Amino acid sequence: MENVKNLVRMEGYKLLCIRKALLGYLALMVFSAFAIQSAGFFFFILLYLLTYTPTAYDEQSKGEYHIGMLPVERVQVVQAKYLVSLAELVVLPLLIGLSGGLVNCLIEIPENYQISFGVVLSLFFGGAMFVGVVMPCLLWLGSIRARYLVMTIYLLSFAGMGAISYLDNQWMNHIAQAGGIWLIPSGLAVLLFSYAVAVPLYRRRQFTS
């Protein structure tokens, strides 16, 4: 367990390398809480950076070789990455929900633009789907080999959100109404399944210079 804690700290140190960009997008995400679409847009930008950057940093700095020399099992590396992603999936939607609630108290916003608890649930589930697909790809192929695949998934996510928003700008609330609180265990189930897939893929990965 101590190894996993240390690996989680290492993930945080890697994110400090792009702290300015992260803080900028985080501020934009919080201040855009007056509109569902804007908040969702910046949420997925942040999630992409938070998911992709640590793996890219490891490859550029040959961090995998340093970790390989430590008394750390590969499964613990995967556990640390998923724990960090889970924390991000909890914190970011909650920040959007809190800032949206504050904006709703200060400014009169049309109901179809307000950020409700249903939006928070939908963002958590959507983020879990994104991480659940992208993380095994990164752990299996590495950031360089997986970059086009990850970028395709990322762009398809945005295209899908845009198309759905064009047809129904309340789609996040409708998803939450349909799934309700079950979106939380559903998102966790997606992450658990993704983790179960990622562990054997990462164990079989060969690191070459």
N, C-alpha and C positions, 0 to 999 in steps of 0.2 A: 504493500500500500504506500509506503514511503517513496518508492521509486516512481509510482504514478503521480504523487504529489509534486515531486521534483520535475517530472516531465511536463506537468501542467504549468509549472512556473516557467519552464523553458519556452513553452508555447507563448506565454505572455511576453517574455523578453523579445521574441521574434516579432511580435506585433508592434513593439515599441519602435521598430525601425520605420514604420509607416504611421507613426502616431499623429503627425500633422494632417495627413489625408484622412485618417480615421476620425479625428476630432472634427474636421471640416464637414464630412458627410454626416457625422452624428448630429452636429448642430443643425444642419439642413434638414435632417430627418425629424428632429424635435420641433423645429420652427415651421415645418411644413404640415404639422398635425391638424391644420384647418381643413385639409382635403384628404380623403381616403387615398386617391390615386397617387398623390405626391408622396405621402408617407410610405406607401407600399413600394414606390419606385426607389426611394433612398434606402429603404430597409433591405431590398435585395442587392443593391450596390454594396452596402456595408457587409452583408452576409457573404457575398462573393469575395471581397477583400479579406475578410476574416478567415474564410475557409481555404483560399488559395495561397495566401501569402506565406504562412509558416512552412508549407511543403516546398514552395519555390525557394525560400530562404535556405532550407536544408540542402537542396540540390546545388545552389550557387556556392554555398560555403562548405560543401562536403560534410554537412552535419550528420548524415546517416552513418558515415564511417566513424565519427567520434562517438555517436550513440552506440554503435556496434562494439566498441572497445569497453563500454561500461557494463557492469553486471545488471543489465536490463533485458528483459524478454521482449520479443517483438509484439506480443499480445498486449503488453503494458503500454507500448507506444501507441497502439491503436486505441486502447482505453482512454489514454490522456487526451487524444485528439477528439474523441467523441464526447468526453466530459466537458471539454472546452466549448465544443459546438452546442451542446445542450444548454450550457450556461448562457451562451449568446442568444440562443433561441428563446430563452426565458426573459432575459433582460431587455433585449431590443423591442419586442412587442409591448412589454410593460411600459417602457419609456414612451412609446408612441401612444399607448392608452392613457397614461397619466398626463402627458402634454396635451393630448386631444381633449381630455376632460377639463383641463385648466382653460384651454382656449374656448371651449363651449360655455364655461362659466363667465368668461370675460367679454366674449363677443357673440352676438346672435348669428348663428350659422344655420343655413338651411339643413333640414333633417337629413337629406340624402347625401350631404357632405360631412356629416358628423362622424367621428370615430367612436364606435361603441365597443362594448366588451366582445361582441361578435367579431368585430374586425381584428381584435387582438388574438382571438382563438384561431381565426382564419390565417393570420400571418404566421402564427406558431406552426400550424399544420403545413402550410405552404413552404415555410422555411425548412421544416423537417423533411419534406419530400425532396427539396433541392439538395440539402446536405446528404440525405440518404442515397441519392444517385451519384453526386459528385465525389464524395469522400472515398468510396471504394475505388473509383477510377484513379484518383490522385495517389492513393496508397499502392495501387497495383502497378500503374504506369509511370508515376512520378509527374511532377508539374510540367516538365518540358514535353514529354511524349503525350501527355493528356491535355495539353493546353487547348488544342483545337476542339477536342471533344467537350471539354468544360465550357469553352466559349460558346459552342453551339447550344449546349443545354441552357446556358445563361441567356442567350439571345432568344431562344425558343420560349423561355419562361416569360421574358418581357413581351414578346409578340403575342403569346397566349393571353397575358394579362391585359394587353391593349385591346385585343379583339373582344374579349369577354366584357371589358369595361365599356366598349362601344355599344354592345348589345344590352348591357345591364350594369349601370354604375353602382348598383347596390349588391353586386354579386357576392362580396365578402360577407355581408350580413345574411344573405340568403343561404350561403353555405353553412354559416354558424347556426342559423335557424334549423337547417336540415340535420346537421350533425350534433349541434348543441355542445355540451361539455365533453361529449365523446371525442371531439376533435383532439383533446389532450392525450388520452390513452392511444388514440389512433396514430398521432404523431410519434409518440414514444414507441409504439409497435413498429413503425416504419424505421426508426433509428435502430432499434434492436435487431431487426432483420438485416439492415444495412451493415451493422457491426458484425453480425454472424457471417456475412459475405466477405467483409473486408479483412477479417483476421486471417483466413487461409490464403487469401490473395497476397497479403503483405508478407506472410511467412514464406511464400514461394518466390517472392521477388528477389532478383539478383541485382546487386549494386555493382555497377561498372564505372570506371573513371572515364 
